[in-house]
């Protein structure tokens, strides 16, 4: 039996403006860093990659096969 996980992902674009997806996620990430007393800048684009990587590594260690499709908004 093979375990397969299909993942679709979207990484926000670095944009300005108070009501953009980037700004909303930046506020959320900043709040989480403050709660954990972490002195790092809140960059949702970077946090997305770190979180996705950690999750993928966990799945791979559990013998899942991965199909990943993504709008990374990056080259």
C-alpha positions in Angstrom: 0.0 0.0 0.0 1.3 3.4 -1.0 0.4 6.6 0.8 0.1 9.6 -1.5 -0.5 13.2 -0.4 -1.5 15.7 -3.0 -0.7 19.3 -2.0 -1.7 22.5 -3.7 0.0 25.6 -2.3 0.1 29.3 -2.8 2.8 31.7 -1.6 1.9 35.3 -1.3 3.5 38.0 -3.4 5.5 40.7 -1.7 3.1 43.6 -2.1 2.3 46.8 -0.2 -1.1 47.8 1.1 -3.1 47.2 4.2 -5.6 44.7 2.8 -3.3 42.5 0.7 -2.8 38.8 1.4 0.9 39.6 2.2 0.0 42.2 4.8 -2.7 39.9 6.4 -0.2 37.1 6.7 2.6 39.4 7.9 0.4 40.5 10.8 -0.3 36.8 11.7 3.3 35.7 11.5 4.4 38.8 13.4 1.9 38.0 16.2 3.1 34.4 16.4 6.8 35.6 16.7 5.8 38.0 19.4 4.0 35.3 21.4 7.1 33.2 21.2 9.4 36.1 22.1 11.2 35.6 18.7 13.2 38.5 17.4 12.9 37.9 13.7 11.2 39.8 10.9 7.8 38.6 9.8 8.2 37.6 6.2 5.3 35.4 5.1 7.0 34.4 1.8 9.9 32.9 3.8 7.7 31.4 6.5 5.6 29.7 3.9 8.7 27.9 2.5 10.0 27.0 6.0 6.6 25.6 7.1 6.0 23.7 3.8 9.5 22.2 4.0 9.0 21.0 7.6 5.6 19.5 6.7 7.0 17.7 3.6 9.9 16.3 5.6 7.5 14.9 8.1 5.4 13.3 5.4 8.4 11.8 3.7 9.7 10.4 6.9 6.3 8.7 7.3 6.8 7.1 3.9 4.3 9.3 2.0 4.8 10.0 -1.7 4.2 13.7 -2.5 2.6 15.4 -5.4 3.1 19.1 -5.0 1.6 21.8 -7.2 2.3 25.4 -6.2 2.1 29.0 -7.2 5.4 30.1 -5.5 5.3 33.6 -6.9 9.1 33.3 -7.2 11.6 32.1 -9.8 
